[in-house]
């Protein structure tokens, strides 16, 4: 008996977030285009993820369990299991708008060659919604350069055969998606679709820096930077024709700065100046100087708020009702 080949395979790795996963699954089920399959790779969850999948009840959804090995292994296993002509990726805490797959399909059937396709996404944080930029040839020079500096994970649609040789790098738990996509876009044609079709959600659990020790945050940062170094060490000849010579240093410097900002926002800022020093040492530019000024603003505001809270707490204790 022949196996049905869906047009799209959507790969969703999941770990300990069944409620968010259910919302992500419902966003796929609500697609206006119906010829798809979902492959869920449960990355060793300690919570019953399969129960959520069974509640959704759709034969196009396939569930697989693996021992906890990280997102790269989960996504690579999903690729191996995919039957679709095109592969899309979705994290279990993000959402697809109902036009996501149809936007790809409408362009794919008009194209004479196979390409990597991209739509736009909305960044959602609480009540804040922000439309993130499209790729523009006149502004961004080439897709590799654009993706190096802009998130694209759930916005891409990739022909299945493009993933036969290239997969997510297993040693790196962070930046592994950009690592893969920069390699793919250095090899294959690309086209931007100017529609917003997915939602990247920022929530207390995203980023996973909350309640981390100072040492653990530093370890995570070095793993993140390690993925950037690995790309340029192993695939420099492939990607560098599309990128300015300073790209590796800039990306590392920017990554350290991001950790400094995150450390101030979600922790006590114990690592903040450590990361700023690493950032400046790696690469300094006018663009990053503006970022450093923003860091000082956030740090001062954070410290000022701490002082205000102490004053309010002291006044409350000194003036009991």
N, C-alpha and C positions, 0 to 999 in steps of 0.2 A: 504493500500500500504506500503510495507516495505521500510525503509530508508537505502540508501546505506551506508555501513561502509567503509570509506577510511582506508588505512593502517596507514597513519600518520595524526595527527592534529598538526598544527603549530599555536601557540597562540602569537599574537602580540598586546601588549598594545600600545596605541598611544595618545600623548597629544601635540597638537599645532605644529606638525612637518610634515605637509602633503608632502612636497617635499622629505624629507628623507624617509618617509613611502613609497612613490611610488618606490623609488630605492630598498627598502627592499622587496616590493611585486614583483618587476620584477626579483629579485634574486631567489625568490621561483618559479615563473613561468618558469624560465630557467632551472629548475632542470631536470636532465636526467631521474629521476624516477617520474612518473606522478600521482600515486595514493595517493593523499593528499587533505586535506582541509586546508584553512587558516581561522582562527577566529580572526577578528580584534575587539578589545574592545577600542572604542573611549572614553577616560577618561575625558569627559566633555570639549573637545577642544573648544576654542573660534574662531578657524579657521575652514573652511569647509573641514573636513577630508573626509567625505562621497563622495564629488565631485571627489577627487583623486581616491577613490576606484572604482567609476563608470567609470572612464576613462580607468582603466585597463581591465575591462570587461572579467571576468573569473567566470564561475558559481561555481567554487570550493572555491571562496572567500565569506565569510559571514561577514557582518558588523553589529556591535551592539554598541549602544550608552548608556553610563551611566553618571550620575552626577559625577563631579570630586571627586573621593574618593581615588586616589592613585593607584600605580602599583600593589600592593598586591591584592586589591579587584578586579582590572581588570583581573589579571591573574587567580585568583580563579574563577571568573565568566567564564572565557574562558575554564577552566578545566571542569566546570559543563556542558558547552555546547558542549564539544568535543565529536565527534563520533568515532574518530580513535582508532585503537588498540594500537598505541604508540603516546606519546605526546612529541613535541619539543617546545622550546621557542625561540623567536627572538624579540629583541628590534627594535623599528622603525628606529633606526639610524645605525643598523648593517646589514651585508650582508651574504648570504649563497653562497658558491661556487657551481657550478652545480653538483658536485659529493656528496653533503652533504647527501641527503636522500638515495641515492643508496648505499653509504658506510654503512649506518646502515642496510638497507634491506639485503644486501649480507651476513652480519654476523648474523642477526636475524634468517634467514631461515635455517642456518646451526646449530644453537644452540638448544640443547635439553631442556634447561631451560630458563625461562624469567629472564632477567638481565636489569640493567641500563647500557647503552652504552655511550661511550664518544669518540669523535674525537678530533683533535687538531684545534687550531685557530691561525690566524695571527693578530698581533696587528699593526694597521695602524695609523700613525700620520703624516699627510702631505705626504711628499715623503718617509718617513721612513717606512719600513716594517720589522717586527720581528716575527719569528716563536716562539711561546711560547711552554713550555715543555709538553711532554706527561707524563702520569703516568707510573712510572717504579717500579715494586714491590720491587726490590733489593734496590732502592734508597729511596723510599717514605714509605716503610713499609706496609701501607694499604691505601685504597682509601679515607677513612675519613680524615686521616692525610694530604693527598695530597690536597684534596678539601679545607681544612681549610686554606691553605696558597696559593692556586692557583685559579684564576677565572675559572668558568666552565659553566656559564649560558647557552649560546646558543650552547654549545658543547655536551649537554646531550640529550639522547633519552630515555624516561621512559615509561614502560608499563602503560597503562591507569589505571588499577586497583591498581597500587602502590600508586596512588594519591587519593584513596577513603577516607583514614583516615588522611593523612597529606597534608596540604596546606600551602601557604605563610602566614606568621604571619602579620595580618592586622595592628597592632599598629606601625609597624616600616617601614618608607619609605626607609631605607637604610639597606644593608646587609641582606635583607629578603630572597634573593635567597640562599645565603650560609646557612642561618638558616634552610631552608627547606631541602637542598640537604645533609647536614650533617646528618640530621635525617633519610633521605631515605637510604643513603649509610651505615648507622649503622644497617639497617634491611635487605637489599636486596643485591644479587650478583651484581658484577660490572665487566665490561671489557673495556679496552682501545682499540680503533681502531687507528692504527698508520697512519692516513691520516689527512692532513690539509684540512678542508672543510668549514670554515667560517672566517669572517673578523670582528674583533672588532675595530670600528673606534673611534679615538680620534679627537675631533673637538672643536671649541670654545664654543659650547653649551653643550658639554658633561661634566658631573660633576656638572654643575650649580653653581659653586662658584663665577663666574664672577659677579662683581658689588654687591655682598652681603655685608651687613654691618658686622662689627666685631661681634656684638651681635648675628646676625643671623647665622654666621658661627659657633660660639660656640654652639648655640642651635642644629644645624645640627650634629655637632660632638657628642654631648651627646646622640642624638637619635640613631646615628650609634653605639656608644658604648653600649647603652641600649639594642640593639638587641643581641649583643654578651653576655651580662650578662644574658639576658632572656633565651637564649639557654642553658647555663650551669646551671642556677637556676631551670629551668623546666624540662630539658631533660638530666641532667648531668649523670644519671645512664645509659642512652642509649648511649651517645657518648663517655664518658670518658674511657671506656675500649680500645678504639682505639687511644686515644690521650695522649701525655705526660702530666704529672700533671701540668706543667706550661702553658699549652696552652691558657687558658682563659686570664691570665695576659699578656702573650706575645701578643696575638691578640689585646687586648685593647691598650697596649703600642705601638704596631706597627700602630694601627689606629690613635692614637694621633699624631704620627710622620708623617704619611701621610698628615694629616691636616696641620701640620706645613709647610711641603714642598709645598703643594698646596697654602697655604696662601702667601708664599713668591713669588711663580711663577705667580699667577693670581690676587693678591691683593697687598696691601702695606706692608704686613707682620706684621700688628698690633697684630695679635694673635700668631705669630710664637713661641715666647719664652714661652707664656702661654701653648701652646700645648707640647712643648719640656719638660717643667717641669712636666706636667701631665704624659707624656710618661715615663720619668725617674723614677718618683715616683711609677708608676704602676709596672714596671719591667725593669731591666737592664740586658743586656747580651752582649757578645762580638759581636754578629751579629748586634745588634742594635747600639753598639758603632760605628761601621763602618758607619752606617746610619747617626748617629749624626755628624760625620766628614763630610759626604756628605752634610748635611744640612748647616754646617758652610761655606763650599765652595760655595754653591748656594747663601747663604745670602751675603757673601762678594762680589761675582760676581755681584749680583743685586745692591748692594750699590755702587760698583765701576762704574757700567754702569750709574747709576743716576748721579754720579759726572761728568763723561765724557760728558753726555748729557748737563749738566748745563754749562760746560766749552765751549762746541761747540756752545750752544745757546748764551752765553755771547760774544764769539768772533764774531759770525755772526752779532750781534746787534752793536758791536763796530766797525765793518769793513763793513759798507754798501757799495754796489756798485752803 
